[in-house]
């Protein structure tokens, strides 16, 4: 069993000053999920700041997804401080909300389903594992550079590369899937992800039986006895019996 981490008073004061300095940045003044003020909590492994309500939803997802600590009350280790300094809300949302409409703010009654879809299902995240956070600062700006080393699928001309990966050969796992067009959040729900396949119902079986074995049509009465016996074989069978 690992011993509990203890730190000196000077180190704790230094960590508090670092966190307060990060909260003064414009991208960290709002919650990373609900986009509202006063983020006093943070996820040490995801590297983003959030409000107290969203932190409770993060705690409900489990420590295998996110680990929550208070900016003012909890003790931070040097590794956790280094990780959140590398990420921040801007870089974290650049990965987790790569396929989400910019400026999207989820409604109040769908906040939990939005957060679970964002981190558990990775609905709007980039493909592949999280890249180094320093590569997410370009904001999607393309630079004209040549591929090195060149791939067999690359042309010898100068290629446009995004974040150090070729757009034509897609030689890195961190490049977002440009062909993927997920459903917007307003047209989907997290319940659709966990809904089991529909089983055949009784109505389906009744429809199948009626289509396979249709009911015999009733015999129409005619003026002559011969025509009625020819039109209805069941009536003729009854007479012979």
N, C-alpha and C positions, 0 to 999 in steps of 0.2 A: 504494500500500500504506500502510495507516494505521500510524502510529507506536504503539509499545507505551506503554500508560498508566503513568506514573510518579507517585508521590505522596510527599509529605514524611513524615517520621517522626511528626510530631504528628498529621497527618491519618490515618495508618494506625492510630495508637493510639486516636484518636477513633472510627474505624470498628470497631475491636475492642471497645471499651467498649459501643458501640451493639448489636453482635451479642450480646455476653454479657448485656446487659440484656434483650434480646428472648428469649434462651433461658431466662431465669428466669420467664417468664410460664407459667402452668399449661398453656395450649394448645400451647406450643412445647416443653415438656419431653419430649414423646413424638414419635416419628416420625410424619409425616403419612400414611404408607402402612401400615406394619406395626403401628403403635400400640405401639411398644416404646421403652425408655429410650435415653438417650445419643445424641441427634441432633447430630452434629458437622459435618454437611454440609448444604448448602442449594441450592435451585434459584433462580438469580438472576432468571429470567423468570417462573417460576410463583409465586415468593414463599413457599416452604414449606421447613421444615427436615426432615431425614431422617437415618437411620442410615447407616453405611458400606456395609451390604449393599444397601440400597435405592438408594443413590447409584450403585453399580455397575450396577444394572439401568437406572437413568435414563441413564447414559452410553451404554449399549447402544442406547437408542432414537434417539440422534442429537441434535445441537445444534439442529435445526429444531423440536424439541419441547421440550426442557429443557436447560438449561445449568447444570452442577454446579460448585460451588466449596466449598472447605473453609473452615470458620469460623475456624480457627486458622492455616492455612498460606498461603492464597492472598491476593492483593491484590484489594480490592474498590474499584470506582469509586463516585463519589457517586450516579450514577444507579441503580446496583444496590442500594446501601444504601437509597435512597429507595423503590425498588420493594418491597423486602422489608419495610420498615417499614410500608408501606401494606397489605400482604397478611397474612402470617403463616399458621400452620396452620389456624386457625379459619375465616378468610375463604376460604382456598384450598379447604378441604374443603366449605365451604358451596356452592361452585360446582361442583367436580368430583364431589362425592358427594351431590348434591341429591336423587337418586332412589334412594339406597342406604339400607338399613336402619340406623338410628342405632346406634352401638356395634358395628358389624360389624368383626371382626378376621379377615382371611383366614388360612387355614392355611399352614404353612411350605412345603409342596410346591407350592402354587399362588400363591406370592408374585409370581413374574415375570408369569404370565398375568393376575393381578389388576392389577398396575401398568400393563401394556400395554393392558388393557381400559379402565382408568381414564383414561389420557392419550392414547393413540393412537386408540382407537375412540370415546372420549367416551361410554361406555355409560351412565353415571349422571350426566352433567353436565347443567346447564341448557341450554335451547335458546338458540341465538344465541351471539355472542362474549362473552367475559368482561366483565361490567359493571364500573363503578367499585367498588373494594373497599369503599368507605365505605357502599354501599347494602346490603351483606350482613351488617350488624351487628344487624338487627332480629330475627333468629332466627325469622322467619316470623310475627311478631306483626302482626296487622291493626289498622289505625287507621281510624277513621271520618273520612274526608275526602271532599271533593267533587272530581270530575274537573275539571281545568283545563288546556287548554280542553276543553269538553264535546264528546264524540263524538256522531255521529248515532245510534249504537246504544245510547248510554247513556240511562238514564231520568233525569228531572229530580230524582228523589229523591237523598238523600245515599247515596253508594255506599261500600262497603268496599273500600279500596285496599291492596294489599300492596306495600311498597317503592316507593311512588309510582306504581303502575300499576293500572289498574282491573281488577277480577276479571271483570267482565261483558263489557267490550269488548276486553280484552287488547291495549291500544294500544301496548305496548312489547315489544321482542324479548327483554328480559331476564326476562320473567315465565316461570317454569317451566311446562311443559305438564302441566296437572293431569290430563288424560285419559290420559296415557301411563303404562303399567304395564309396565316392562321385566321380563324374567325375572330371578329372583334368581340370585346368582352361583353358588350350589351346583348349580343346574340347567342351567348353560350353561358354555361353554368358549370360549376365544379361537379354538380351531381351527374352531368352527362359523362364524365370521365369514369365514374365508378358504377354506372348503371349497368346491370347485367343484361345479357341478350334476352330478347323477349321470347317466351315460350308459347307454343301454339295453344290457343284458347278453345273453349267449347264452341264458340261461334265459328271458328275456323273449320273445325271438324264437321259441323252441321252444313256449312257452305260446301265443303268438299263432297259430302255424301249426296247433297241435293244435285250438285253438278254432275256427279258420277252416276247416280241412280235417280233419274227424274221420275216424278210421279206420273202414272198413266192418266191421260185425259179422260174426263167423263164422256160417255156415249151420248150423242145427240139424238133425240127422238125424231123419227121421220114418219111419213104417212104410210108407206108400204112396209110390210114385215120383212120382205126379202132384203131391201136395202139396209134396214137396221141390223139384221143378222150379219150381213157382210161387213158393215162398218164396225161392229163391236164383236170381236171374237170371244170375249168372255161371256157375253150373253148367249152366244151360240153354244158354248161349252156347257153352260148351265142347263140348257134345254136337252142336250144329249144325255146328261146325267139323270 
